[in-house]
């Protein structure tokens, strides 16, 4: 089931997000998210009319997806950058596709014209997932990320919604 996130979901979201932050190069961020951070992010995004969605299976959070404005300024108001993560045990069963479709539907209904995914160049599974969902690689930003004592590239992937 796909549904809107609430502040009560923050602990379950953190349980998925923080191991990715701590242990992988999927994100360049190295500061783990607190429950308060996540609850604030949910509230801020929803107040702005942006989505913060969850995939649930058997009453537990299996993944989440969200979007916010790609860059500041009114000229970017219809281009959103998204985040999507699944619990590793939930991967490979179509939940990521369902979550992404729901995110795209929300963005489209809100008048957004494009979604951008910033995917670590080292995240081949993430790049392949986005390609299967119709995203195109539009830029490689070389050595813009730093984590685990090394620089990493960021791949920008874009999908037009309208």
C-alpha positions in Angstrom: 0.0 0.0 0.0 1.2 3.5 -0.9 0.2 6.3 1.5 1.2 9.8 2.7 3.8 9.8 5.5 3.1 11.3 8.9 5.4 12.3 11.7 4.5 9.0 13.4 6.4 7.3 10.6 9.7 9.0 11.3 11.3 6.1 13.2 10.5 3.6 10.5 11.8 6.0 7.8 15.0 6.5 9.9 15.5 2.7 10.1 15.7 2.6 6.3 17.5 5.9 5.6 20.2 5.9 8.3 22.0 2.6 7.3 22.1 4.0 3.7 23.6 7.2 5.1 26.0 5.5 7.4 27.2 2.5 5.3 26.9 3.2 1.6 27.9 5.7 -1.1 24.2 5.9 -2.3 24.1 9.2 -0.6 27.0 11.6 0.0 25.5 12.8 3.2 27.2 11.4 6.3 24.9 12.9 9.0 22.2 10.5 10.1 18.7 11.7 10.3 16.9 12.0 13.7 13.2 11.3 14.0 12.7 15.1 14.6 14.6 15.8 11.3 12.4 13.4 9.4 9.2 14.7 11.0 10.2 18.2 10.1 11.0 17.2 6.5 7.6 15.5 6.1 5.8 18.5 7.5 7.8 21.0 5.3 7.3 19.0 2.1 3.6 18.5 2.6 3.1 22.1 3.6 4.7 23.1 0.3 2.4 20.8 -1.6 5.1 18.3 -2.3 4.9 14.5 -1.6 6.3 12.4 1.1 5.0 8.9 0.4 5.5 5.5 2.1 5.2 1.9 0.8 3.8 -0.3 3.5 3.8 -4.1 3.7 2.1 -6.0 6.4 1.9 -2.9 8.5 5.6 -2.0 8.3 7.3 0.7 6.3 9.0 -0.9 3.3 10.2 2.2 1.6 9.6 5.9 1.0 9.8 8.5 -1.7 9.7 12.3 -1.6 10.3 15.4 -3.7 11.1 19.0 -3.2 12.1 21.9 -5.5 15.3 21.1 -7.5 16.9 24.5 -6.9 15.8 27.7 -5.1 14.0 30.5 -7.0 10.7 30.8 -8.7 12.1 29.8 -12.1 12.7 26.3 -10.8 9.2 25.9 -9.2 8.1 23.1 -11.6 11.2 21.0 -11.5 11.6 18.7 -8.5 14.3 16.5 -7.1 13.3 13.3 -5.6 14.5 10.7 -3.1 13.4 7.1 -3.1 14.7 4.3 -0.8 13.5 0.8 -0.1 14.3 -1.5 2.8 16.7 -4.1 1.3 14.3 -6.9 2.2 11.5 -5.2 0.1 13.5 -4.9 -3.1 12.8 -6.8 -6.2 9.0 -7.1 -5.8 7.8 -4.0 -7.6 7.4 -1.7 -4.6 10.0 0.8 -5.9 8.1 1.0 -9.2 4.8 1.5 -7.5 6.3 4.2 -5.2 7.9 6.0 -8.1 4.7 5.9 -10.1 2.7 7.4 -7.2 5.4 10.1 -6.7 5.2 11.0 -10.4 1.4 11.0 -10.3 1.5 13.4 -7.4 4.0 15.7 -9.0 2.1 15.7 -12.3 -1.2 16.5 -10.5 0.6 19.4 -8.7 1.6 20.9 -12.1 5.3 19.8 -12.0 6.9 19.3 -15.3 10.1 17.3 -14.5 11.7 15.1 -11.8 15.4 15.0 -11.3 17.3 12.2 -9.5 20.8 12.8 -8.2 22.2 9.3 -8.3 25.7 8.4 -7.1 27.7 7.1 -10.0 28.7 4.2 -7.8 25.0 3.2 -7.4 24.6 1.1 -10.5 21.3 -0.4 -9.3 19.9 3.1 -8.7 20.9 4.2 -12.2 19.4 1.1 -13.7 16.1 1.5 -11.7 15.8 5.1 -12.9 16.5 4.2 -16.5 13.8 1.5 -16.3 11.4 4.2 -15.0 12.1 6.4 -18.1 14.7 8.7 -16.6 17.6 9.8 -18.9 21.1 10.5 -17.7 21.6 14.2 -18.5 24.8 15.1 -16.7 27.7 13.7 -14.7 29.0 16.1 -12.1 32.5 14.8 -11.5 34.0 14.7 -8.0 31.2 16.7 -6.4 30.7 14.2 -3.5 33.0 13.3 -0.8 32.6 10.3 1.6 34.7 7.5 2.9 37.8 9.5 2.2 37.3 9.8 -1.5 35.5 12.0 -4.1 32.6 10.6 -6.1 30.7 11.6 -9.2 27.0 12.4 -9.2 24.7 11.5 -12.1 21.7 13.7 -12.8 18.8 11.8 -14.3 15.7 13.5 -15.6 12.2 12.6 -16.5 9.7 14.9 -18.1 6.2 14.6 -16.6 4.2 16.7 -19.1 
